[in-house]
Structures are given as structure tokens and as C-alpha cells.
Amino acid sequence: MNESFIDIDLHGMRTEEAEKAVEKAVASAGPGTYQIRVIHGYNRGTSLRDMIYDSFRYNDKVKRIIPGDNRGITVLVLRELY
């Protein structure tokens, strides 16, 4: 992937499926990718959000994890914008 910002929608996925989808996106992100915006939902997406924090907190490519524009989105920052 050579996009600066990548969106992944995890709605309807089980935790294991979602983790594999996010792992694939992180692994295939090119050097020009700044952020991966993970859309997991809020009501039933909290287990997916927790999985994202637990699984990618210490990933070498992920600099930091921040909340998105709303509670159903989590952003993986791979590279700072400045």
C-alpha cells in the first residue's frame, strides 16, 4: 500500500479476524504511510479497540496509538506528519 492514510473497517469481524486484518495493513504499509485509521465501532467494538491497544502497543512500526474522531475509531500512527 502506498497511501498516506489507510482506513480499515472491522465491523462484523471477530477479534481474531480483525487482528489479522490490522496486522496485514501494518505490514504492507509503505514508508509514505502516516496513519492507519481503524474503524471498529463503539457499542460492540470495544473488544476490538482493546485488542488493537493490546496487540499493537509494542509493534515496531507503530509509533503510538491515539483515539480517532469518535469513540468507534482508533488511529495507529506509523509516522509523524511533521
N, C-alpha and C positions, 0 to 999 in steps of 0.2 A: 504494500500500500504506500502510495506516495502523496497522501493527503496531509494537510497541516492539522486538520481536526477530523477525528473519526467519531461517528455515532454508532453505538451498538444498542439494539433494543432486545432486552432479555425477557419481555413479557411472555408468559406461558411456558418458560423453561424451568426445569428442575435445577436445583443448586449445582449438581454435577455437570449438567449440560451448559449452564451459564458460565461456570468456571472455565470449562474448555473453550468456550467462545471468546471469553475475555483473554485467556492465555494466548489463543491464536492471534487475536488482534494485536496484543502487546508484542508478540514475537515477530509478526510480519510488519510492524510499524517501521517505516523508514526513518532516516536521520532528519528528515524535514517535518516529522510529525510532532506537534506540540502537545496535544491533548487527546485523550480518548474519553468521550462522554458516554457513560454507561447509564442507560435508561432502564431502571428496574421496577419502577412503580413504588407506591407508598404503602397501600393497605396490606398487601401480601408480599410486597417486595422487600420488606425489612430483612428477611433472612438472606436475600441476595445481596443487599447492601452490607450486611455483616460479613458475608463470605468475601466480598471484594476487599474490605479492610483487612480481614484476617489473611487472605491468600496473597495479596499484592503489596502489603505494607513493607516487606523486605525484598521486593523484586529489584534486581539490578537496574532495569530500565525505567522503573517508576520512581521519579524524584519525590513526589508527595501525592497524597490523596486529599481532595477537597470536596465539600458539598457542592452540588450543582445549583441551578437557578431555583429549583424547588426540591422538596423532600424526596421525590421519586427519582432523582438523578444524582450520580456520583461521578466525579471527574478524576481521571488518572492523569497527572501532569508528568509528561515524559521529558519535556524541555521547556525552559522558561521562555517567555515571549520577548524579553529584552535582550 
